[in-house]
């Protein structure tokens, strides 16, 4: 299952946005209002929960300076990645797009597609407000 957020404009250079996204503590600023828990567990690893959803642990899996940040689920029960793609658009500005990629059975995909789409779009929208 692949879900792409709309591209959003961010008033940060690619370097600033990359630095922001590779510091997992900053994801708390991007979370939706219905977050019920956020906790940094270790460097590059955090836990979050949205009301009515199970806790999810994400960890920084890969990064390409100033262009790409890949977070992945720490558990094999829900195998997915959240990729942040960054493109420079001008002096101190960049475009960002989030891509969610998960391997789920068809039933699970149907159940989570709506909430995950909303979640990914909210993260991107909140990134545009930075």
TAVENKA-V997377 format. One record per helix or strand. SS is the DSSP state (H for helix, E for strand). FROM is the first residue (numbers start at 1). LEN is the number of residues. If there is no record, write none. Layout:
SS,FROM,LEN + SS,FROM,LEN
This chain:
E,2,3 + E,8,3 + H,14,9 + H,24,7 + E,35,8 + E,45,6 + E,56,9 + E,68,6 + E,80,11 + E,93,10 + H,106,23
